[in-house]
Amino acid sequence: MIPPQQRLLDFAKTALLNIFLHPYASVCDLYCGKVIDEERWDEAQIGHFIGIDVATSGVSEVKEAWESQRKLFGCDFYELDPCTEDVGPYLQEKENQADIVRCIRHLQLCFETEEKARRLLQNVSSLLKPGGYFFGITPDSSTIWAKYQKMVEAYHNRSGGMKPNIVPNCIRSESYMITFEVEEEKFPFFGKKYQLKFSSDPYAETHCLVHFPSLIRLAREAGLEYVEIQNLTEFYDDNRTQFAGMLQDPAHSLVDPRGRLLPRSYDILSLYTTFIFKKPDPDLAPPLMTPLLPDGNYDHDEIELHEASWREDEKISQSEMAPGLGKIAEQKGILGPGPADLRFPELL
């Protein structure tokens, strides 16, 4: 039986691909792993597929399997880590560039250090053709950090200030448990590790919180323009007319008869967000607006200025977005969008 979190994420993957895929498109899948959406690429009639992942992922086995089959599209597989290695030497010809680059559930691991996140985005820019899109799914740091902060606040209220130096490091719900490696109340922009374990999964996944203003800043430096970052609960609401049927199962339904998320489904889906960036094509249209974030080291005292800049630029860019990409929700938290009921009304 497919775990509920996997069914929910599969919905988001399918919806994103339906928005961006078109016949004869060239597609690059970062950290593709052993499970390739082979049927999806066949149905979409893509023109070329590029799979990239580390050697230990088993991508070489996938390559051998694909080469033994006759495909309607060409394919290339590369064993490398796009957050530590340069893809440039593998792209000797423009034909190796892609119309879309997808990264599902791995962006957060590149936020272990700023250098890794920068390298990943530089590689994405090299891989993309002008006018191409970079998109995917990643945990929503705003949701996770808001839950953590509320738990810390409740703990201090219960303890009555008797143990001021002890900070709890674990978030528990019916569906999952999130454990931070270091007990602290500050949010570093890179390297804030935590473990996420779902009740239906025997193994815990290790992630890093993604500081979204830093993501936007590094993407801009790499030549990528910000389009949209949207919590999956709102992404679902925008697309549920099309995709609610994917989640309706008499035995294990994740939505009610009207297609609305059940509380447990909402709780799981709120942990994730979409992200969409575009590589501008100077020959076709002016670039989309991207929030201006100053270079250099960040200071927590400056967050309010950064947040105000991000929100103001969202209002500008909202009217310039490509059709079919949904809307940018206003008043996102500095760490990410988060569902409306968990957004920080003010700076952290």
TORVO-204004 format. One record per residue (C-alpha): x, y, z; residue number from 1. Coordinates in nm, 3 decimals. Example, Ala and Ser with C-alpha at 12.3 -4.5 7.8 and 13.67 -1.06 7.14 Angstrom:
2
[pt [1.230, -0.450, 0.780], 1]
[pt [1.367, -0.106, 0.714], 2]
//
This chain:
348
[pt [0.000, 0.000, 0.000], 1]
[pt [0.132, 0.344, -0.092], 2]
[pt [0.189, 0.562, 0.219], 3]
[pt [-0.034, 0.873, 0.239], 4]
[pt [0.259, 1.114, 0.217], 5]
[pt [0.374, 0.947, -0.104], 6]
[pt [0.028, 0.969, -0.260], 7]
[pt [0.007, 1.338, -0.169], 8]
[pt [0.350, 1.413, -0.314], 9]
[pt [0.272, 1.211, -0.628], 10]
[pt [-0.028, 1.437, -0.682], 11]
[pt [0.196, 1.746, -0.666], 12]
[pt [0.454, 1.591, -0.899], 13]
[pt [0.185, 1.506, -1.154], 14]
[pt [0.027, 1.850, -1.136], 15]
[pt [0.361, 2.027, -1.183], 16]
[pt [0.453, 1.811, -1.481], 17]
[pt [0.114, 1.871, -1.643], 18]
[pt [0.178, 2.245, -1.618], 19]
[pt [0.525, 2.240, -1.774], 20]
[pt [0.555, 1.931, -1.998], 21]
[pt [0.489, 1.960, -2.369], 22]
[pt [0.560, 1.736, -2.670], 23]
[pt [0.926, 1.719, -2.778], 24]
[pt [1.045, 1.894, -2.462], 25]
[pt [1.389, 1.810, -2.332], 26]
[pt [1.374, 1.722, -1.962], 27]
[pt [1.646, 1.703, -1.699], 28]
[pt [1.573, 1.522, -1.372], 29]
[pt [1.819, 1.609, -1.093], 30]
[pt [1.873, 1.332, -0.839], 31]
[pt [1.661, 1.103, -1.055], 32]
[pt [1.744, 0.786, -0.857], 33]
[pt [1.638, 0.441, -0.964], 34]
[pt [1.268, 0.520, -1.007], 35]
[pt [1.226, 0.710, -1.332], 36]
[pt [0.882, 0.835, -1.442], 37]
[pt [0.922, 0.641, -1.764], 38]
[pt [0.552, 0.614, -1.845], 39]
[pt [0.504, 0.984, -1.779], 40]
[pt [0.778, 1.079, -2.027], 41]
[pt [0.634, 0.841, -2.290], 42]
[pt [0.284, 0.982, -2.248], 43]
[pt [0.411, 1.339, -2.275], 44]
[pt [0.604, 1.252, -2.594], 45]
[pt [0.915, 1.430, -2.476], 46]
[pt [1.207, 1.469, -2.713], 47]
[pt [1.500, 1.402, -2.480], 48]
[pt [1.565, 1.295, -2.120], 49]
[pt [1.869, 1.373, -1.902], 50]
[pt [1.905, 1.190, -1.571], 51]
[pt [2.162, 1.307, -1.317], 52]
[pt [2.242, 1.151, -0.980], 53]
[pt [2.531, 1.038, -0.763], 54]
[pt [2.699, 0.705, -0.838], 55]
[pt [2.554, 0.535, -0.529], 56]
[pt [2.196, 0.606, -0.645], 57]
[pt [2.198, 0.323, -0.899], 58]
[pt [2.162, 0.556, -1.196], 59]
[pt [2.408, 0.340, -1.394], 60]
[pt [2.164, 0.047, -1.366], 61]
[pt [1.885, 0.268, -1.496], 62]
[pt [2.105, 0.374, -1.785], 63]
[pt [2.173, 0.012, -1.885], 64]
[pt [1.804, -0.075, -1.862], 65]
[pt [1.700, 0.221, -2.075], 66]
[pt [1.966, 0.158, -2.338], 67]
[pt [1.836, -0.196, -2.380], 68]
[pt [1.493, -0.062, -2.477], 69]
[pt [1.382, 0.121, -2.787], 70]
[pt [1.263, 0.468, -2.694], 71]
[pt [1.084, 0.734, -2.891], 72]
[pt [1.316, 0.988, -2.731], 73]
[pt [1.689, 1.008, -2.665], 74]
[pt [1.833, 0.988, -2.317], 75]
[pt [2.157, 1.064, -2.134], 76]
[pt [2.256, 0.967, -1.780], 77]
[pt [2.537, 1.118, -1.578], 78]
[pt [2.685, 1.002, -1.250], 79]
[pt [2.767, 1.317, -1.057], 80]
[pt [2.648, 1.524, -0.763], 81]
[pt [2.506, 1.852, -0.900], 82]
[pt [2.554, 2.032, -0.567], 83]
[pt [2.930, 1.960, -0.556], 84]
[pt [3.038, 1.899, -0.919], 85]
[pt [3.025, 2.108, -1.236], 86]
[pt [2.799, 1.982, -1.515], 87]
[pt [2.970, 2.213, -1.765], 88]
[pt [3.210, 1.950, -1.907], 89]
[pt [2.912, 1.727, -1.986], 90]
[pt [2.734, 1.997, -2.186], 91]
[pt [2.962, 2.041, -2.483], 92]
[pt [2.669, 2.095, -2.719], 93]
[pt [2.357, 2.309, -2.687], 94]
[pt [2.150, 1.996, -2.753], 95]
[pt [2.236, 1.883, -2.402], 96]
[pt [2.044, 2.173, -2.253], 97]
[pt [1.690, 2.123, -2.127], 98]
[pt [1.356, 2.301, -2.153], 99]
[pt [1.277, 2.206, -1.794], 100]
[pt [1.489, 2.096, -1.499], 101]
[pt [1.312, 1.913, -1.218], 102]
[pt [1.434, 1.854, -0.863], 103]
[pt [1.195, 1.663, -0.638], 104]
[pt [1.259, 1.639, -0.264], 105]
[pt [1.636, 1.698, -0.276], 106]
[pt [1.685, 2.073, -0.283], 107]
[pt [1.687, 2.079, 0.097], 108]
[pt [1.997, 1.856, 0.117], 109]
[pt [2.190, 2.114, -0.085], 110]
[pt [2.124, 2.370, 0.188], 111]
[pt [2.380, 2.205, 0.411], 112]
[pt [2.618, 2.483, 0.302], 113]
[pt [2.589, 2.797, 0.091], 114]
[pt [2.855, 2.660, -0.145], 115]
[pt [2.646, 2.351, -0.223], 116]
[pt [2.329, 2.552, -0.283], 117]
[pt [2.519, 2.793, -0.508], 118]
[pt [2.674, 2.510, -0.712], 119]
[pt [2.336, 2.343, -0.762], 120]
[pt [2.175, 2.662, -0.895], 121]
[pt [2.472, 2.739, -1.120], 122]
[pt [2.438, 2.389, -1.267], 123]
[pt [2.065, 2.438, -1.316], 124]
[pt [2.134, 2.759, -1.506], 125]
[pt [2.388, 2.577, -1.726], 126]
[pt [2.143, 2.298, -1.795], 127]
[pt [1.849, 2.522, -1.885], 128]
[pt [1.783, 2.673, -2.225], 129]
[pt [1.683, 3.041, -2.224], 130]
[pt [1.314, 3.052, -2.139], 131]
[pt [1.331, 2.719, -1.955], 132]
[pt [1.191, 2.646, -1.608], 133]
[pt [1.341, 2.498, -1.293], 134]
[pt [1.082, 2.358, -1.052], 135]
[pt [1.030, 2.100, -0.782], 136]
[pt [0.913, 2.026, -0.431], 137]
[pt [1.091, 2.082, -0.102], 138]
[pt [0.993, 2.087, 0.267], 139]
[pt [0.838, 2.420, 0.369], 140]
[pt [1.068, 2.566, 0.633], 141]
[pt [0.806, 2.820, 0.736], 142]
[pt [0.563, 2.544, 0.839], 143]
[pt [0.827, 2.338, 1.017], 144]
[pt [0.985, 2.631, 1.198], 145]
[pt [0.646, 2.776, 1.297], 146]
[pt [0.545, 2.442, 1.448], 147]
[pt [0.878, 2.427, 1.631], 148]
[pt [0.850, 2.781, 1.765], 149]
[pt [0.495, 2.718, 1.890], 150]
[pt [0.613, 2.403, 2.064], 151]
[pt [0.902, 2.591, 2.230], 152]
[pt [0.666, 2.867, 2.341], 153]
[pt [0.420, 2.615, 2.488], 154]
[pt [0.705, 2.438, 2.667], 155]
[pt [0.829, 2.758, 2.828], 156]
[pt [0.476, 2.850, 2.932], 157]
[pt [0.432, 2.511, 3.100], 158]
[pt [0.771, 2.518, 3.270], 159]
[pt [0.711, 2.869, 3.403], 160]
[pt [1.066, 2.972, 3.322], 161]
[pt [1.216, 2.711, 3.557], 162]
[pt [1.440, 2.561, 3.286], 163]
[pt [1.535, 2.851, 3.057], 164]
[pt [1.841, 2.678, 2.910], 165]
[pt [1.658, 2.367, 2.790], 166]
[pt [1.497, 2.381, 2.446], 167]
[pt [1.290, 2.084, 2.318], 168]
[pt [1.399, 1.956, 1.979], 169]
[pt [1.115, 1.730, 1.867], 170]
[pt [0.779, 1.796, 1.694], 171]
[pt [0.523, 1.514, 1.708], 172]
[pt [0.194, 1.467, 1.527], 173]
[pt [-0.032, 1.176, 1.438], 174]
[pt [0.145, 1.133, 1.104], 175]
[pt [0.510, 1.226, 1.159], 176]
[pt [0.788, 1.324, 1.396], 177]
[pt [1.045, 1.599, 1.327], 178]
[pt [1.362, 1.602, 1.534], 179]
[pt [1.625, 1.875, 1.515], 180]
[pt [1.985, 1.766, 1.562], 181]
[pt [2.079, 2.069, 1.770], 182]
[pt [1.856, 2.222, 2.034], 183]
[pt [1.845, 2.594, 1.962], 184]
[pt [1.594, 2.869, 1.904], 185]
[pt [1.778, 3.052, 1.625], 186]
[pt [1.744, 2.978, 1.256], 187]
[pt [2.078, 2.961, 1.070], 188]
[pt [2.039, 3.019, 0.696], 189]
[pt [2.238, 2.706, 0.604], 190]
[pt [2.306, 2.376, 0.778], 191]
[pt [2.004, 2.361, 1.011], 192]
[pt [1.954, 1.983, 1.007], 193]
[pt [1.653, 1.784, 1.118], 194]
[pt [1.510, 1.436, 1.074], 195]
[pt [1.162, 1.371, 0.938], 196]
[pt [1.003, 1.033, 1.008], 197]
[pt [0.652, 0.943, 0.897], 198]
[pt [0.451, 0.695, 1.102], 199]
[pt [0.409, 0.474, 0.793], 200]
[pt [0.784, 0.471, 0.719], 201]
[pt [1.040, 0.278, 0.927], 202]
[pt [1.321, 0.511, 0.824], 203]
[pt [1.383, 0.878, 0.900], 204]
[pt [1.499, 1.124, 0.633], 205]
[pt [1.765, 1.383, 0.714], 206]
[pt [1.703, 1.731, 0.570], 207]
[pt [1.816, 2.089, 0.607], 208]
[pt [1.578, 2.381, 0.644], 209]
[pt [1.570, 2.595, 0.328], 210]
[pt [1.604, 2.969, 0.381], 211]
[pt [1.400, 3.092, 0.086], 212]
[pt [1.539, 3.446, 0.059], 213]
[pt [1.885, 3.288, 0.030], 214]
[pt [1.749, 3.050, -0.235], 215]
[pt [1.612, 3.344, -0.434], 216]
[pt [1.936, 3.541, -0.393], 217]
[pt [2.158, 3.253, -0.510], 218]
[pt [1.922, 3.176, -0.800], 219]
[pt [1.942, 3.539, -0.910], 220]
[pt [2.322, 3.525, -0.898], 221]
[pt [2.306, 3.216, -1.122], 222]
[pt [2.080, 3.394, -1.374], 223]
[pt [1.747, 3.245, -1.267], 224]
[pt [1.440, 3.458, -1.203], 225]
[pt [1.194, 3.385, -0.923], 226]
[pt [0.844, 3.287, -1.039], 227]
[pt [0.658, 3.126, -0.751], 228]
[pt [0.694, 2.951, -0.416], 229]
[pt [0.363, 2.808, -0.293], 230]
[pt [0.273, 2.580, -0.004], 231]
[pt [0.127, 2.253, -0.129], 232]
[pt [-0.201, 2.305, 0.057], 233]
[pt [-0.268, 2.615, -0.156], 234]
[pt [-0.123, 2.445, -0.464], 235]
[pt [-0.376, 2.165, -0.409], 236]
[pt [-0.664, 2.410, -0.376], 237]
[pt [-0.560, 2.573, -0.704], 238]
[pt [-0.553, 2.236, -0.883], 239]
[pt [-0.799, 2.014, -0.695], 240]
[pt [-1.068, 2.028, -0.965], 241]
[pt [-0.828, 1.842, -1.192], 242]
[pt [-0.654, 1.616, -0.945], 243]
[pt [-0.881, 1.545, -0.645], 244]
[pt [-0.969, 1.210, -0.802], 245]
[pt [-0.610, 1.093, -0.754], 246]
[pt [-0.655, 1.109, -0.376], 247]
[pt [-1.003, 0.956, -0.350], 248]
[pt [-0.987, 0.593, -0.244], 249]
[pt [-1.277, 0.430, -0.057], 250]
[pt [-1.032, 0.243, 0.169], 251]
[pt [-0.782, 0.519, 0.237], 252]
[pt [-0.926, 0.851, 0.122], 253]
[pt [-0.719, 1.163, 0.178], 254]
[pt [-0.997, 1.405, 0.080], 255]
[pt [-1.367, 1.441, 0.159], 256]
[pt [-1.643, 1.380, -0.103], 257]
[pt [-1.616, 1.743, -0.215], 258]
[pt [-1.242, 1.707, -0.278], 259]
[pt [-1.128, 1.905, 0.027], 260]
[pt [-0.823, 1.782, 0.217], 261]
[pt [-0.894, 1.590, 0.536], 262]
[pt [-0.716, 1.728, 0.846], 263]
[pt [-0.446, 1.459, 0.841], 264]
[pt [-0.381, 1.513, 0.469], 265]
[pt [-0.365, 1.889, 0.523], 266]
[pt [-0.112, 1.843, 0.803], 267]
[pt [0.116, 1.629, 0.585], 268]
[pt [0.082, 1.839, 0.270], 269]
[pt [0.152, 2.161, 0.459], 270]
[pt [0.506, 2.037, 0.527], 271]
[pt [0.597, 2.090, 0.160], 272]
[pt [0.610, 2.369, -0.094], 273]
[pt [0.661, 2.407, -0.466], 274]
[pt [0.933, 2.628, -0.609], 275]
[pt [0.950, 2.763, -0.964], 276]
[pt [1.227, 2.964, -1.131], 277]
[pt [1.281, 3.067, -1.491], 278]
[pt [1.589, 3.130, -1.700], 279]
[pt [1.506, 3.452, -1.888], 280]
[pt [1.522, 3.459, -2.265], 281]
[pt [1.637, 3.811, -2.361], 282]
[pt [1.519, 3.757, -2.719], 283]
[pt [1.158, 3.688, -2.620], 284]
[pt [1.053, 3.898, -2.323], 285]
[pt [1.189, 4.108, -2.039], 286]
[pt [1.285, 3.903, -1.731], 287]
[pt [1.038, 3.847, -1.450], 288]
[pt [1.086, 4.059, -1.141], 289]
[pt [1.288, 3.900, -0.863], 290]
[pt [1.300, 4.033, -0.506], 291]
[pt [1.615, 4.239, -0.447], 292]
[pt [1.812, 4.084, -0.165], 293]
[pt [2.143, 4.248, -0.067], 294]
[pt [2.462, 4.047, -0.107], 295]
[pt [2.691, 3.956, 0.179], 296]
[pt [2.626, 3.807, 0.518], 297]
[pt [2.279, 3.830, 0.666], 298]
[pt [2.202, 3.953, 1.011], 299]
[pt [1.885, 3.860, 1.197], 300]
[pt [1.828, 4.229, 1.271], 301]
[pt [1.798, 4.289, 0.895], 302]
[pt [1.534, 4.023, 0.830], 303]
[pt [1.247, 4.272, 0.851], 304]
[pt [1.397, 4.473, 0.565], 305]
[pt [1.445, 4.160, 0.353], 306]
[pt [1.093, 4.040, 0.422], 307]
[pt [0.942, 4.375, 0.326], 308]
[pt [1.142, 4.372, 0.001], 309]
[pt [1.027, 4.021, -0.083], 310]
[pt [0.663, 4.096, -0.020], 311]
[pt [0.668, 4.422, -0.216], 312]
[pt [0.829, 4.252, -0.517], 313]
[pt [0.572, 3.970, -0.502], 314]
[pt [0.299, 4.226, -0.565], 315]
[pt [0.489, 4.356, -0.867], 316]
[pt [0.570, 4.016, -1.013], 317]
[pt [0.222, 3.874, -0.961], 318]
[pt [0.087, 4.063, -1.259], 319]
[pt [0.380, 3.948, -1.478], 320]
[pt [0.368, 3.574, -1.420], 321]
[pt [0.322, 3.327, -1.701], 322]
[pt [-0.036, 3.200, -1.731], 323]
[pt [-0.119, 2.866, -1.571], 324]
[pt [0.127, 2.896, -1.281], 325]
[pt [-0.124, 2.986, -1.013], 326]
[pt [-0.082, 3.286, -0.786], 327]
[pt [0.175, 3.398, -0.535], 328]
[pt [0.005, 3.410, -0.196], 329]
[pt [0.061, 3.737, -0.015], 330]
[pt [0.236, 3.771, 0.320], 331]
[pt [0.456, 3.463, 0.304], 332]
[pt [0.688, 3.406, 0.596], 333]
[pt [1.055, 3.490, 0.563], 334]
[pt [1.139, 3.118, 0.563], 335]
[pt [0.887, 3.017, 0.300], 336]
[pt [0.516, 3.040, 0.221], 337]
[pt [0.362, 2.812, 0.483], 338]
[pt [-0.015, 2.756, 0.501], 339]
[pt [-0.212, 3.064, 0.596], 340]
[pt [-0.278, 2.956, 0.955], 341]
[pt [0.093, 2.909, 1.025], 342]
[pt [0.239, 3.220, 0.863], 343]
[pt [0.439, 3.449, 1.082], 344]
[pt [0.255, 3.782, 1.103], 345]
[pt [0.581, 3.957, 1.186], 346]
[pt [0.950, 3.892, 1.159], 347]
[pt [1.104, 3.611, 1.361], 348]
//
